[in-house]
Amino acid sequence: MTTDALIGALRDAEAVEFGEFELSHGGTSEYYVDKYLFETDPDCLETIAGAFAERVSPGDKLGGVALGGVPLAAATSVAAGVPYVIARKQRKDYGTSNLVEGRLEDGEEVVVLEDIVTTGTSLVDAIEALRDAGATVDRALVVVDREEGGRENVEDADVEMESLVTASELLADRD
């Protein structure tokens, strides 16, 4: 899967918007990548899942970061034929109260999937939750790296992060 094909899929889903946007970490941006548009568009989701599936091995288990990483993990699980678990942002007050949902064996290798990385905080929190639950986490795959320090924060957690698209690539023809 080429970067151009992925950018085309994001644009076809009308997931890249320009204007003035407030981001979840409190900063502002002149562009916004709407994960809800690209994750609910079947063609775009299939393209992303296919690109992620090319990057995982049959013995891997996927970890989807709640909320945005869950549809990515589910679609990639089907495309790659590998199982997945869900890493919650916080424990629920009922049921099992687990931070990680699904079957996870102690020491199992998990590749974490995330939609968009800005500061990397949500991804690092999910990595820590998975590790606390017994997983081994060395890799993370993300759709878009906004190139705002997230990669460095993820790598500080001893995890290799690979993005399908960077902000520089996504915005290259905007000049």
C-alpha positions as CSV (number, residue, x, y, z in Angstrom):
1,M,0.0,0.0,0.0
2,T,1.5,3.3,-1.0
3,T,1.5,6.6,0.9
4,D,-0.3,8.2,-2.0
5,A,-3.1,5.6,-1.9
6,L,-3.6,6.1,1.8
7,I,-3.7,9.9,1.5
8,G,-6.2,9.5,-1.4
9,A,-8.4,7.3,0.8
10,L,-8.3,9.8,3.6
11,R,-9.2,12.6,1.2
12,D,-11.9,10.6,-0.5
13,A,-13.5,10.0,3.0
14,E,-13.3,13.8,3.4
15,A,-11.4,13.2,6.6
16,V,-8.9,16.0,6.1
17,E,-10.3,19.5,6.9
18,F,-8.7,22.9,6.9
19,G,-9.5,25.9,9.1
20,E,-8.9,26.6,12.8
21,F,-9.3,23.6,15.1
22,E,-8.7,23.0,18.8
23,L,-7.0,19.7,19.5
24,S,-7.6,17.3,22.4
25,H,-4.3,18.3,24.1
26,G,-5.5,22.0,24.1
27,G,-3.4,23.3,21.2
28,T,-4.8,24.6,17.9
29,S,-4.1,23.6,14.3
30,E,-4.8,24.8,10.8
31,Y,-5.9,21.3,9.8
32,Y,-7.8,18.4,11.3
33,V,-7.9,14.7,10.5
34,D,-11.3,13.5,11.5
35,K,-10.9,9.9,12.6
36,Y,-14.6,9.4,12.8
37,L,-14.9,10.1,9.1
38,F,-12.1,7.8,8.0
39,E,-13.0,5.0,10.4
40,T,-16.6,4.9,9.5
41,D,-16.0,5.0,5.7
42,P,-15.8,1.4,4.6
43,D,-13.4,2.0,1.7
44,C,-11.0,4.1,3.8
45,L,-11.2,1.7,6.7
46,E,-10.5,-1.3,4.4
47,T,-7.5,0.6,2.9
48,I,-6.0,1.3,6.4
49,A,-6.7,-2.2,7.6
50,G,-5.0,-3.6,4.5
51,A,-1.9,-1.4,5.1
52,F,-1.8,-2.4,8.8
53,A,-2.2,-6.1,7.9
54,E,0.8,-5.9,5.6
55,R,2.8,-4.8,8.6
56,V,1.8,-7.5,11.1
57,S,2.9,-11.1,11.4
58,P,0.7,-14.2,11.9
59,G,1.8,-14.6,15.5
60,D,1.1,-11.0,16.5
61,K,-1.9,-9.9,18.6
62,L,-3.3,-6.5,18.0
63,G,-4.2,-3.9,20.6
64,G,-6.7,-1.2,19.8
65,V,-6.5,2.0,21.8
66,A,-10.1,2.9,22.8
67,L,-11.9,4.6,21.1
68,G,-10.3,5.3,17.8
69,G,-8.0,2.3,17.6
70,V,-10.8,-0.2,18.2
71,P,-12.4,-0.2,14.7
72,L,-8.8,-0.2,13.2
73,A,-7.9,-3.2,15.3
74,A,-11.2,-5.0,14.4
75,A,-10.8,-4.4,10.7
76,T,-7.1,-5.3,10.7
77,S,-7.8,-8.4,12.8
78,V,-10.1,-9.6,10.0
79,A,-7.8,-8.6,7.2
80,A,-4.7,-10.2,8.8
81,G,-6.4,-13.1,10.5
82,V,-5.0,-12.2,13.9
83,P,-6.8,-11.6,17.2
84,Y,-7.0,-8.3,19.1
85,V,-7.6,-6.8,22.5
86,I,-8.9,-3.4,23.5
87,A,-6.9,-1.1,25.8
88,R,-9.3,1.2,27.7
89,K,-8.5,4.7,28.8
90,Q,-10.0,4.0,32.2
91,R,-11.5,1.2,34.2
92,K,-15.3,0.9,34.0
93,D,-17.1,0.7,37.3
94,Y,-19.0,-2.5,36.5
95,G,-18.4,-6.0,35.1
96,T,-14.7,-7.1,35.2
97,S,-13.3,-3.5,35.6
98,N,-10.4,-4.5,33.3
99,L,-8.2,-1.9,31.5
100,V,-7.6,-4.5,28.8
101,E,-10.5,-6.3,27.3
102,G,-10.2,-9.6,25.4
103,R,-7.9,-12.6,25.7
104,L,-4.4,-11.8,26.6
105,E,-1.8,-14.3,27.8
106,D,1.2,-13.2,30.0
107,G,4.1,-12.3,27.8
108,E,2.1,-12.2,24.6
109,E,3.4,-9.9,21.9
110,V,1.0,-7.0,21.1
111,V,1.2,-4.5,18.3
112,V,-0.7,-1.4,19.3
113,L,-2.9,0.3,16.7
114,E,-3.9,4.0,17.0
115,D,-5.6,6.5,14.7
116,I,-3.8,9.8,15.1
117,V,-0.8,10.7,17.3
118,T,-0.1,14.2,18.3
119,T,1.6,14.1,21.7
120,G,1.4,10.3,22.0
121,T,-0.1,10.5,25.5
122,S,-3.1,8.2,24.7
123,L,-0.9,5.7,23.0
124,V,1.7,5.6,25.8
125,D,-1.1,5.2,28.3
126,A,-2.5,2.2,26.3
127,I,1.0,0.7,26.1
128,E,1.4,1.0,29.8
129,A,-2.0,-0.6,30.4
130,L,-1.2,-3.5,28.1
131,R,2.2,-4.0,29.8
132,D,0.6,-3.9,33.2
133,A,-1.8,-6.7,32.0
134,G,1.2,-8.8,31.0
135,A,1.7,-8.0,27.3
136,T,5.0,-7.4,25.6
137,V,4.7,-4.2,23.6
138,D,7.6,-3.2,21.2
139,R,5.7,-1.8,18.2
140,A,2.9,0.6,17.5
141,L,1.2,1.3,14.1
142,V,-0.6,4.6,13.6
143,V,-2.6,6.0,10.7
144,V,-1.4,9.7,11.0
145,D,1.6,11.1,12.9
146,R,1.0,14.8,13.3
147,E,4.8,15.2,14.0
148,E,4.2,17.2,17.2
149,G,6.4,15.1,19.6
150,G,4.3,12.0,19.8
151,R,6.8,9.7,18.1
152,E,9.5,10.8,20.6
153,N,7.2,10.2,23.5
154,V,6.3,6.7,22.2
155,E,9.9,5.9,21.6
156,D,10.8,7.1,25.1
157,A,8.4,4.2,26.2
158,D,10.7,1.8,24.3
159,V,8.2,1.3,21.5
160,E,9.0,1.6,17.8
161,M,6.2,3.7,16.1
162,E,5.4,3.4,12.4
163,S,3.0,5.7,10.8
164,L,1.2,5.1,7.6
165,V,1.2,8.8,6.8
166,T,2.9,11.8,8.4
167,A,1.5,15.3,8.6
168,S,4.3,16.5,6.2
169,E,3.2,13.9,3.6
170,L,-0.5,14.6,4.1
171,L,0.0,18.4,3.7
172,A,2.8,18.3,1.1
173,D,0.7,19.5,-1.8
174,R,-1.0,22.3,0.2
175,D,1.7,24.9,-0.3
